[in-house]
Amino acid sequence: MALPVRTLKLSESADRELERNLWTDRYVTCAMRVNGQTERTMVRYRGGHTREYPKRSYDVVLGGETYHYNAEFDDPSMIRNALSFAFFPMLGVPAPRCRHVLLYRNGDPQGVYLEIESVGKRFFRRRGIGALSLFYAVNNNANFGLYRHNSESPKSSLLSGYEYRFGGEEERKRFASFIRSVNNTDERLPAAGLSRSLDVDNYLRWLAGAVLTGNYDGFEQNYAVYRHSRTGKYRIIPWDYEGTWGRNCYGQIQDDDLVPIRGYNELTRRLLDYRPYRRMYRDILIQALKGPFTERKIMPIANKMLSELSPHVRQDVLSRWSYSEFLGEAELIRRHIRVRREIVTRELDGLL
């Protein structure tokens, strides 16, 4: 199957500027050809350690909206993000839309990329969701705690680890107050009280998705949190699920039991200390094991994606992985589903 083509056209000066800005988030002006039409746009590199790779990822602003072009350099299947974003809506959790494309830069083929919808105001409008505020969890200080990741040092701000996107100063204060309430140890304010500010059902469904897909980096970062306008409660959206389905974010085979059934971060710990929420979470996991998280449901989606990518991956000269490794990915994903089902099933009684 032919993949959509995206072509970036940069002037010599813009090309040089982009390379000089490798570790900054400054955009340069360029043009992009999409669906036969060329539009003026802006582009920058994106990611952390991946900026040092020979195949880099990009942010592109097109028509007032940001699109992420992920090189998926560490994923030999190139589908782990896409498969995860297809899985989460099966659990009832919205996730970014995405598609695989072929990217060219000034006529030079860059290979297969994953084009991902950004989580922003248009994301919510497309889904008919009202959002009063939005924060990105961009590093592992976004642990809903009072202290820095793996440290006894207090955070300089309760919003440390988060990138504010919209909502205004009052919403920033409100979110900081919510994080403070998560860490309130007053027994007169039990975890049940968090339901006044948190959509617990949404949170536990998101937690189930992170646990089942095996996203070790997904509990203290790589998510977006927004406040729903109708209910006034915080909800969560998954983000960056490359390190899933049997591999970590560097592409290494991951231990089957690395991700605990309870996940980890301060909010999760507080919620699962409360027995009714543990039972709610257990019921969500049981329903997932009965339907969405099965080989019968997931593998046709994975196999379709892999089949469509196969001829293009074979020709991708910038790929880190061999084509034979790509061909073995279907079985690795299938094995992950089978083994994770066994582990989660065995640990369900611990949630009673």
C-alpha positions in Angstrom: 0.0 0.0 0.0 1.3 3.5 -0.9 1.9 5.7 2.1 1.1 9.5 2.0 4.0 11.7 1.1 5.2 14.8 3.0 7.9 17.0 1.6 9.8 19.6 3.6 11.4 22.4 1.5 14.0 24.5 3.3 16.2 27.2 1.9 20.0 26.9 2.5 19.8 29.5 5.3 16.9 27.7 7.0 18.6 24.4 6.6 21.8 25.8 8.3 19.7 27.5 11.0 17.8 24.2 11.8 21.1 22.4 12.3 22.4 25.2 14.5 19.2 25.0 16.6 19.5 21.2 17.1 19.2 21.5 20.9 16.8 24.5 21.0 13.1 24.6 20.3 13.3 27.5 17.8 11.4 27.1 14.6 12.6 28.0 11.1 10.4 28.9 8.2 10.0 26.5 5.3 7.5 25.1 2.9 5.7 21.7 3.1 4.0 19.8 0.4 1.0 17.9 1.6 -1.7 16.2 -0.6 -0.4 17.9 -3.7 -0.4 21.4 -2.2 2.5 23.5 -0.9 2.0 25.6 2.2 4.3 28.0 4.1 5.0 26.5 7.5 7.6 26.3 10.3 9.7 23.3 11.5 12.0 22.4 14.3 13.6 19.3 15.7 11.8 17.5 18.6 12.7 14.9 21.2 15.4 14.4 23.8 18.3 12.0 23.1 16.8 11.3 19.7 18.1 14.6 18.4 21.5 13.0 18.1 20.3 10.2 15.8 20.9 10.2 12.1 17.1 10.1 11.6 15.6 12.9 13.6 12.0 13.8 14.6 10.3 17.1 13.7 7.5 19.4 14.9 5.8 21.1 12.0 3.2 23.9 12.3 0.8 23.7 9.5 -2.4 25.7 9.2 -2.1 26.9 12.8 -1.8 23.3 14.1 1.3 21.4 15.2 2.0 18.0 13.8 4.6 15.7 15.2 6.7 13.6 12.8 8.3 10.8 14.8 11.2 8.9 13.2 10.5 6.0 15.6 14.2 5.3 15.3 14.4 3.1 18.4 11.4 0.9 17.4 12.2 -1.8 14.9 8.4 -2.3 14.2 7.7 1.4 13.8 4.2 0.7 15.0 4.3 0.7 18.8 3.1 4.3 19.2 0.4 3.8 16.5 -0.7 0.5 18.0 -1.0 2.0 21.5 -3.0 5.0 20.2 -5.3 2.5 18.5 -5.6 0.5 21.7 -6.4 3.3 24.2 -9.8 4.3 22.6 -10.8 0.7 23.1 -10.5 1.3 26.8 -12.5 4.5 26.5 -9.5 6.9 26.7 -9.0 9.4 23.8 -5.6 9.2 22.1 -3.9 11.2 19.3 -4.7 10.2 15.7 -1.7 9.2 13.7 -0.7 7.8 10.3 2.5 6.5 8.8 4.0 8.7 6.0 7.0 8.9 3.7 9.0 12.1 4.5 11.3 14.0 2.1 13.6 16.9 3.0 14.7 19.0 0.0 14.1 16.0 -2.2 16.1 13.5 -0.1 14.2 10.6 1.3 14.1 10.4 5.1 12.1 7.2 5.2 9.0 6.2 7.1 7.7 8.5 9.8 4.7 8.5 12.1 2.6 11.7 11.7 0.9 12.4 15.0 -1.9 14.8 15.9 -0.9 17.2 18.7 -2.9 17.4 21.9 -4.2 20.9 21.9 -7.4 22.9 21.4 -8.2 21.4 18.0 -7.7 17.9 19.5 -10.5 18.6 22.0 -12.7 20.3 19.4 -12.6 17.4 17.0 -13.9 15.1 19.8 -16.5 17.5 21.2 -14.6 17.7 24.5 -14.5 20.9 26.5 -11.1 21.6 28.1 -10.4 24.5 30.5 -6.7 23.8 30.9 -4.0 21.6 29.5 -0.6 20.5 30.8 2.0 18.2 29.3 4.0 15.9 31.5 7.4 16.4 29.9 9.8 14.8 32.4 9.7 12.4 35.4 9.1 15.2 37.9 5.5 15.0 36.7 4.9 12.3 39.4 2.0 14.1 41.2 4.3 14.3 44.2 6.0 17.0 46.3 9.6 15.8 45.7 11.8 15.5 42.7 12.0 12.1 40.9 13.9 9.6 43.1 15.0 12.3 45.5 14.2 13.7 48.9 14.6 17.2 47.5 11.4 19.2 47.3 10.4 20.5 43.9 11.0 24.1 43.2 7.3 24.2 42.1 4.5 21.8 42.3 4.2 22.2 38.5 7.8 21.0 38.0 7.8 18.4 35.3 4.8 19.9 33.5 4.6 22.2 30.5 1.7 24.6 30.6 -0.3 24.8 27.4 -3.4 26.8 28.1 -5.9 27.8 30.7 -4.6 31.0 32.4 -3.0 31.7 35.8 -6.0 30.6 37.8 -5.9 27.1 36.1 -2.2 26.9 36.9 -2.9 27.6 40.6 -5.8 25.1 40.5 -3.7 22.3 39.2 -0.9 23.0 41.7 -3.6 22.9 44.4 -4.8 19.5 43.1 -1.3 18.1 43.3 -1.0 19.4 46.9 -4.3 17.6 47.7 -3.0 14.3 46.3 -0.2 14.5 48.9 -2.4 15.5 51.8 -1.8 12.9 54.6 -4.7 14.1 56.8 -6.8 10.9 57.4 -9.9 13.1 57.5 -9.4 13.7 53.8 -9.4 10.1 52.4 -8.6 9.2 48.8 -12.3 9.1 48.0 -12.3 12.9 48.2 -10.1 13.1 45.1 -13.1 12.2 43.0 -14.3 15.8 43.5 -11.4 16.9 41.3 -10.4 13.8 39.4 -12.3 11.7 36.8 -11.3 8.5 38.6 -12.8 6.2 35.9 -10.7 7.9 33.2 -7.6 7.8 35.3 -7.9 4.1 36.0 -8.6 3.3 32.4 -5.5 5.2 31.4 -3.5 3.4 34.1 -4.8 0.0 32.7 -3.6 1.0 29.3 -0.1 2.0 30.5 0.2 -1.3 32.5 -1.1 -3.6 29.7 1.1 -2.1 27.0 4.1 -2.1 29.3 5.0 1.6 29.2 7.5 1.9 32.0 8.0 5.6 31.2 4.3 6.4 31.1 3.5 7.0 34.8 5.6 10.0 35.7 5.8 11.6 32.2 4.5 11.1 28.7 0.9 12.0 29.3 -1.3 15.1 29.0 -3.7 16.2 31.7 -6.6 18.5 31.2 -9.6 19.8 33.2 -12.9 18.9 31.6 -15.2 21.9 31.2 -18.5 20.1 32.0 -17.4 18.2 35.1 -14.6 20.4 36.2 -12.5 17.3 36.8 -9.0 16.4 35.6 -8.6 13.8 32.9 -5.5 12.2 31.3 -4.4 11.4 27.8 -1.6 9.0 26.8 1.5 10.3 25.0 4.7 8.8 23.6 4.1 5.0 23.7 7.2 3.9 21.6 8.5 1.9 24.6 5.7 -0.6 24.7 4.6 -4.1 23.5 7.7 -5.9 24.6 10.5 -3.2 24.1 11.6 -0.2 26.1 12.0 3.3 24.7 15.6 2.5 23.5 14.4 -0.6 21.6 15.7 -3.2 24.0 13.7 -6.2 24.9 12.0 -5.4 28.2 11.5 -7.8 31.1 8.0 -9.1 31.1 7.3 -8.1 34.8 9.1 -4.7 34.7 5.8 -2.8 34.8 3.9 -3.5 38.0 0.1 -4.0 37.8 -0.3 -0.9 40.1 1.9 1.2 38.0 3.6 4.0 40.0 3.4 7.7 40.9 1.9 9.4 43.9 -1.6 9.8 42.5 -1.8 6.1 41.6 -0.5 5.1 45.0 -3.1 7.3 46.8 -6.0 6.0 44.7 -5.1 2.3 45.0 -4.8 2.7 48.8 -8.6 3.0 48.7 -10.3 -0.4 48.3 -13.3 0.7 46.2 -10.9 2.2 43.7 -8.8 -0.9 43.6 -11.9 -2.9 42.8 -12.9 -0.4 40.1 -9.4 -0.8 38.6 -9.6 -4.6 38.9 -13.0 -4.6 37.0 -11.4 -2.4 34.2 -8.5 -4.8 33.8 -10.8 -7.8 33.7 -12.9 -6.2 31.0 -9.8 -5.4 29.0 -8.6 -9.0 29.3 -11.9 -10.2 28.0 -11.9 -8.0 24.9 -9.5 -5.3 23.8 -6.3 -6.7 25.2 -6.4 -10.0 23.4 -4.4 -11.5 20.4 -7.7 -11.7 18.5 -8.3 -8.0 18.8 -4.8 -6.5 18.7 -2.9 -8.7 16.2 -5.1 -8.0 13.1 -4.4 -4.3 13.7 -0.7 -4.8 14.2 -0.4 -7.1 11.2 -2.2 -4.7 9.0 0.2 -1.9 10.0 3.3 -4.1 9.6 2.1 -5.3 6.2 1.6 -1.7 4.9 5.0 -0.6 6.2 6.9 -3.7 5.0 8.1 -2.6 1.5 8.9 0.9 2.8 10.8 -0.2 5.8 12.9 -2.5 3.6 14.0 0.5 1.6 14.5 2.9 4.5 18.3 3.5 4.4 18.2 5.5 7.7 16.7 2.7 9.7 18.7 1.5 12.7 17.3 -2.0 12.4 17.6 -4.7 9.8 14.6 -5.8 7.8 14.9 -9.3 9.3 14.4 -7.7 12.8 11.3 -5.9 11.5 9.9 -9.2 10.3 10.2 -10.7 13.8 8.2 -7.9 15.5 4.8 -9.4 15.0 5.7 -12.4 17.0 7.3 -10.2 19.7 4.1 -8.1 20.0 2.0 -11.3 20.1 4.2 -12.7 22.9 3.9 -9.5 24.9 0.1 -9.7 24.8 0.2 -13.4 25.9 2.7 -12.9 28.7 1.2 -9.7 30.0 -2.3 -11.3 30.1 -0.8 -14.1 32.3 1.0 -11.7 34.6 -2.0 -9.4 35.1 -4.4 -12.2 35.5 -2.2 -13.7 38.2 -2.0 -10.4 40.1 -5.7 -9.4 40.0 -6.5 -10.9 43.4 -4.0 -8.5 44.9 -6.4 -5.7 44.1 -9.3 -7.1 46.2 
